[in-house]
Amino acid sequence: MRISIPISAFVAAIVGFGGTLAIVIAAAKAVGATQIETASWVTAICLAMAIECLWLSWRTKMPVITAWSTPGLALIAASSSFSMGEAVGAFIVTGILLIATGLFGPLTRLIARIPPSVASGMLAGILVSFAINAVKAIPADPWLILPLIATFFVIRLFNPAVSVLVVLIGGGLAAFLTGRVGGLPTPELSTLTLIAPHFSIAAIIGLALPLYLVTMASQNLSGLAVLRAAGYHPEPGPLISVTGLLSLLSAPFGGSTTNLAAISAAICTGPDVHPNPAERWKTGPFYALAYLVFAIFGASLVAIFAVLPQSLIVLVAGLALMAPLANALSIALKDEGHRMAATVTFAVTASGLTLFGVGAAFWGLVAGVVVLFLEELKMRQSFQPLVRIWRTLS
């Protein structure tokens, strides 16, 4: 045991939790969750992650780190037509789909065949509104927001992983010291609240399916890639099915989807943790311990976020998603042959289109796949007979 093992685990947990909790709050507000339901959401998802990391790391003897689906939370936060009951129903469906994916290997391979350009275009369309809203927060409180933006971009030059966390802590302190916060809430322990699910076709198609696709394409596949890059050889099925099972169990308490982590996992899987790869799995139990603490005090953390200025919450969410947005855009536009399909996917998703009660993420994915299909037909010259007929008639 080296001191670097618990340090790496706790740093990964603090960065992952503190840097993206604002997105959880935004997602909960979008579906109309009360403060009690939001606290239950945070508690349930933290407990799920603690159990997943502890079990999977011990069982596989690999540093298996899980996280909540940040792009998935952004998807939920960008949806404005669903209730909390419908969100819970969508979380249950997503958990079942993840379990099925883990049990049946062909589903994993099928998701992997979605063109990265189209999947990234959908993700970028979801995330771009948060970056725009972060800029729009400047006029609301420029003396608070502008210094925090400058601090973020300076710190990320040296340590991108903690830049959002510094903005959150620094902004919270500045808001408190300058009287923007009336007073801190009384500390309280978390409780779980059972929330009745409501299943609707619109929520299943417009929320559950996009949430599943985003979680698989942007989180689980990249999480597996991080483990493989560190020299491990994980079996995807058991890892995905366990995260799906815990997602299913936590959903009735408001917990959204959990999945394999990428950024947090990168902190826990490298040689800085331990020179012997066989010893790095021990970061999993320490990471689980940190999230158990977060679960216990989740209600207090949610209450603190509730009294912070709304402009600060919007800013932190936007800055936390800036790097994922840049990465999604670069992947979406990388392949010249897929560039138009990715752009259409991005535009439709970012538009916020709701058609037949189904949200923009689904329609963006459909539009991108259709454009890509047409372009591939053109490349195969399948349209040549139609072109010759048109020229003859004209």
C-alpha positions, 0 to 999 in steps of 0.5 A: 500500500502506497499513500498515492493510492488513497490520494489518487482515489480521493482526488478523482472523487472530489474532482468528479463530484465537485466539478459536475454536481452543478449539472446534477442540480440542473438536470433535477430542476429541468424535470421539476424535482423538489429539493428533497427529491434532488437530495435523494437523487444525489444520495442514490447515485453516490451509493450506486457508484460506491457499491459498483467501484467496491465490488468491481474493483475487488472482483476484477482486481482492476481499478474499475472506476464508475461515475454518473453520466455527465453527458446524460445529465446534460441531456436531461437538463436540456429537456424541459417537457418531462416530469420527475416521474417520467424521468424515473421511468426513463432511468428504469428503462435505461438501466434495463437496456444497460443490463441487456447490453452487458448480457448480450455482447452483440448489443455492445458491438451494435452501439460501437458501430454508430459512427463516432461523428454522428454520436459526437454531433448529438453530444455536442448539440446537447452540450452547446446550450450549457456553454452558451448559457455560461456566457449569458450569465455574465450580464447577470453578475459581471463582477462575480462571473468575469473573474471566475471565467478568467480564473478557470482559463488560467488554472486549466493551463496548469491543471485542467482537472481541478479548474472547475472545482476551484471555480466552484469553491472560489465562487461560493466563497466570493458569493458568501463574503460579498453578501450574495448568499443569505446564510448557509443551511443547517447540516443534515444527513441524507435520506432516500425518497421513493419516487413513483415512476411514470412510463410514457412513449415520449419519455422512453423515445425522447429521454431513455433511448438517447440517455442509453446511447449517450451513456454507451457511446460517450461513457462506457466505451471510453471507460473501457478504452481507458482501462485498456490503455492502462494495460488491463483487459476487462470483459465489457459485459460484466462491467456494463451489466453491473452498472446497469443493475445498480442504475436500475436499483437506484432509479426509483429513488431518483438516481440517474444512470451510472457508467464506467468513468473516463476522466476519473478513471484516468487519475486512478489507473496510471503509473503515478498511482502505483508502479505495479498495475496489479496493485492499482485496483485498491483505488476502487475501495478508497474511491467508493469510501469517498462517494459513501461520504458524499451520499451521507451528506448529499442533502447538505450539499444540495441545500448549499447549491440551493442558496448559491446564486443561479448565475454561479451554478449556470457558469460552473455547469457550462465550464464543466462541459466546455472540454467535453464540448470541444472534444465532441466537436473535434470528433464530429468534424474530423472525418470529412466524409461524415462532416455534413451528417455530423453537422445536421445531427448537431444542428437538429439536437441543438435546436431543441426540437420536440416533435410528437412529444419526442425530444431533439436528441433522438431526432438529431440522431435520426437526421444524422443517420439518414444524411449519412445513409444518403451520402453513402448511397451516393458514394456507391453510385446507387443514384446514377440511374435516377440522375440519368432519368432526370437529365433525360427529362430536363 
